[in-house]
């Protein structure tokens, strides 16, 4: 059976062009030995930026919400510009268009939230995932430029959620849409505790382990 490795990169690992190049180097080395699946977070600080934009929009602070959109646009445009030298001209143009579409989608979402004066969990999830979609678009083009055979998967299509629209696991830590996979770490916490996450993470692992044993 062909082996398969999942590599997860958090926000600080993709925080800028240089770190994304480092990610590409690690992935290329792993891909030379086995199939690799890459999961990437939004660029460091982007999720907070999106949440702030939603809060400003819901409160009717349109200027602040517009500033969040512009920050989102310029941040990813800047990273793309730094990576651009490694991309062929048509790929640079396609990436620029994709990133611009993400910024436009964010602007449309925030305009809708401002009109309603409210942000539902489903709308919040749709806005927040733009951060991951943007970072993955940047990484995809970088991987392609390195000659890696890469397929981009839209998380909205491959990770269907039930219940909480921001959740990717069920109460037993099973990942929605992926058979046989569970996640038992701090990433499944609905909110980060004020204290150190070490003990809560251990308890998550203990609970999931007990659940697996009980299920036989």
Secondary structure, DSSP 8 states (H G I E B T S, - for coil): ---EEEEEE-GGGGSSHHHHHHHHHHHHHHHTTSEEEEEE---TTHHHHHHHHHHHHHTT-HHHHHHHHHHHHHHHHHHHHHHGGGS-HHHHHHHHHHHHHHHHHHHHHHHHHHHHT---HHHHHHHHHHHHHHHHHHHHHHHHHTT-------HHHHS---SSTT-SB-TT-BBTT-TT-B--SGGG-SS--SS-HHHHHHHHHHHHHHHHHHH-
